[in-house]
Amino acid sequence: MNLQIYKPNAKNTGSAFNFSIDTRGDKPIFYVNAIQQFSWNDSNKTGSFSGNKDNPEKKLAIKLNEFELGEILSSLTSRIPWSGFHDFNDNKTSIGLSPWDKPRKIKGREGKVMEFKSPAFGFVVTRNGSDTFRISLEPGEAEVLKQLIVEYLSLFLKSTAKNVGNAPQKQAPQQKDSSPF
């Protein structure tokens, strides 16, 4: 299962992100892969990313755990910013999710233009303070990402239940105090 979001632009500063669930092992793994835009074709208004596929400075892959995904899900719901940090080998990676209001104009029945603010987000990953990958998440994209995270959490919790069910059962010793815990 995955969600691919491509956001090229004429400034050649766009990114493509792939949020995915790998279910091949005992427990699912949630990956975020990103690649920076390689080029822009002004004649047909399209961007390309494939030229950076073999450049390790222009792409990244990170794994997010269940607690980080819970925080991201909470942020997507509450619109409270979230940030996280990974330190792996020589890579120090900061991850951020920030809400913003996207202005929208919609033409009404009688031609009157109505203005709204839609809940959108910015997702930014910075590796070693210099390699930055960013993408805006439109309201619909944020909703689909929420559902992918919910699906991951469901798969993850089911995988832990399987492991618990296979463990030998021990009788807990009886305690004499009246603690509610």
C-alpha positions as CSV (number, residue, x, y, z in Angstrom):
1,M,0.0,0.0,0.0
2,N,1.3,3.4,-0.8
3,L,0.5,7.0,-1.5
4,Q,2.6,8.9,-4.1
5,I,2.5,12.6,-4.3
6,Y,4.4,14.5,-7.0
7,K,4.8,18.3,-6.8
8,P,7.1,19.6,-9.6
9,N,7.4,23.3,-10.2
10,A,8.8,25.8,-12.7
11,K,11.5,26.8,-10.2
12,N,12.8,23.2,-10.3
13,T,12.5,23.0,-6.5
14,G,9.8,20.4,-6.3
15,S,9.8,17.0,-4.6
16,A,8.0,13.7,-5.0
17,F,7.1,11.7,-1.9
18,N,6.1,8.1,-1.5
19,F,4.5,7.0,1.8
20,S,4.3,3.2,1.9
21,I,3.6,0.2,4.1
22,D,5.8,-2.9,3.6
23,T,4.0,-6.0,4.9
24,R,6.6,-8.6,3.9
25,G,8.0,-9.2,7.4
26,D,6.4,-10.2,10.7
27,K,5.6,-6.6,11.5
28,P,4.7,-3.9,8.9
29,I,7.2,-1.1,8.2
30,F,6.1,2.4,7.3
31,Y,8.5,4.1,4.8
32,V,8.8,7.7,3.6
33,N,10.8,8.0,0.4
34,A,11.5,11.3,-1.3
35,I,13.3,12.6,-4.3
36,Q,14.1,16.1,-5.4
37,Q,13.0,17.5,-8.8
38,F,15.6,17.1,-11.5
39,S,14.3,19.3,-14.4
40,W,11.3,21.3,-15.7
41,N,10.0,21.2,-19.3
42,D,8.5,24.7,-19.8
43,S,6.8,23.8,-23.1
44,N,4.5,21.1,-21.6
45,K,4.7,22.3,-18.0
46,T,6.0,19.1,-16.5
47,G,8.7,18.2,-14.1
48,S,11.0,15.2,-14.1
49,F,12.5,13.4,-11.1
50,S,14.2,10.4,-12.7
51,G,17.5,12.2,-13.3
52,N,18.0,12.2,-9.5
53,K,17.2,8.5,-9.0
54,D,20.9,7.5,-8.7
55,N,22.0,10.6,-6.7
56,P,22.1,9.8,-3.0
57,E,22.1,13.5,-2.1
58,K,18.8,14.1,-4.0
59,K,16.8,11.2,-2.5
60,L,16.1,9.8,0.9
61,A,14.4,7.0,2.7
62,I,13.3,6.9,6.3
63,K,11.3,4.6,8.5
64,L,8.7,5.9,10.9
65,N,7.6,3.9,14.0
66,E,4.2,3.6,15.4
67,F,4.6,6.4,17.9
68,E,5.9,8.9,15.3
69,L,2.9,7.9,13.1
70,G,0.6,8.4,16.0
71,E,2.0,11.9,16.5
72,I,1.7,12.7,12.8
73,L,-1.9,11.4,12.8
74,S,-2.6,13.6,15.9
75,S,-1.1,16.6,14.1
76,L,-3.1,16.0,10.9
77,T,-6.3,15.9,13.1
78,S,-5.5,18.6,15.6
79,R,-3.5,20.9,13.3
80,I,-0.8,21.2,16.0
81,P,2.7,21.1,14.4
82,W,4.9,18.1,15.0
83,S,8.6,17.5,14.7
84,G,10.8,14.5,15.1
85,F,14.5,13.6,14.8
86,H,16.4,10.6,13.5
87,D,20.1,9.9,14.1
88,F,21.3,6.9,12.1
89,N,24.9,6.3,11.1
90,D,26.2,9.6,10.0
91,N,22.8,11.0,9.1
92,K,21.0,13.4,11.4
93,T,17.5,13.9,10.0
94,S,14.8,16.3,11.2
95,I,11.2,15.7,10.2
96,G,8.4,18.3,10.5
97,L,4.7,18.6,9.8
98,S,3.2,22.1,9.9
99,P,-0.4,23.2,9.3
100,W,-1.2,26.1,7.1
101,D,-4.4,27.6,5.6
102,K,-4.6,27.4,1.9
103,P,-6.8,30.1,0.4
104,R,-9.6,29.0,-1.9
105,K,-11.9,30.9,-4.0
106,I,-15.2,29.3,-5.2
107,K,-17.7,30.9,-7.5
108,G,-21.2,30.7,-6.1
109,R,-24.5,30.3,-8.0
110,E,-24.9,33.9,-8.9
111,G,-21.3,34.5,-9.8
112,K,-20.3,35.8,-6.4
113,V,-16.8,34.7,-5.4
114,M,-16.6,33.2,-1.9
115,E,-13.2,32.9,-0.1
116,F,-12.4,30.0,2.2
117,K,-9.3,28.7,4.0
118,S,-8.7,25.0,3.6
119,P,-6.6,23.0,6.1
120,A,-3.3,22.1,4.4
121,F,0.1,21.0,5.7
122,G,3.7,21.2,4.9
123,F,5.9,18.1,5.3
124,V,9.6,18.7,5.5
125,V,12.5,16.4,6.0
126,T,16.1,17.8,6.3
127,R,19.1,15.5,6.3
128,N,22.3,16.8,7.9
129,G,21.1,20.3,7.9
130,S,21.5,20.8,4.2
131,D,19.5,18.3,2.1
132,T,15.9,19.4,2.4
133,F,12.9,17.6,0.9
134,R,9.5,19.4,1.3
135,I,6.0,18.9,0.0
136,S,2.7,20.6,0.6
137,L,-0.2,18.3,1.4
138,E,-3.5,19.5,0.1
139,P,-6.6,18.8,2.2
140,G,-7.5,15.6,0.2
141,E,-3.9,14.4,0.3
142,A,-3.8,14.9,4.1
143,E,-7.0,12.8,4.5
144,V,-5.6,10.0,2.4
145,L,-2.3,10.0,4.3
146,K,-4.3,9.8,7.6
147,Q,-6.1,6.7,6.3
148,L,-2.8,5.1,5.3
149,I,-1.4,5.7,8.8
150,V,-4.6,4.3,10.3
151,E,-4.2,1.2,8.1
152,Y,-0.5,0.9,9.2
153,L,-1.4,1.2,12.9
154,S,-4.1,-1.5,12.5
155,L,-1.7,-3.9,10.8
156,F,1.0,-3.1,13.4
157,L,-1.3,-3.8,16.3
158,K,-2.6,-7.0,14.7
159,S,1.0,-8.1,14.3
160,T,1.7,-7.5,18.0
161,A,-1.4,-9.5,19.0
162,K,-0.1,-12.4,16.9
163,N,3.2,-12.3,18.8
164,V,1.5,-12.1,22.2
165,G,-0.7,-15.0,21.3
166,N,2.3,-17.2,20.5
167,A,4.1,-16.4,23.8
168,P,3.9,-18.9,26.6
169,Q,1.3,-17.8,29.2
170,K,2.4,-17.4,32.8
171,Q,0.1,-16.9,35.7
172,A,0.8,-13.5,37.3
173,P,1.5,-13.7,41.1
174,Q,-1.4,-12.5,43.3
175,Q,-0.7,-9.2,45.1
176,K,-2.1,-8.4,48.5
177,D,-2.4,-4.6,48.3
178,S,-5.5,-2.9,47.1
179,S,-3.9,-0.7,44.4
180,P,-6.2,0.1,41.5
181,F,-3.3,-0.5,39.1
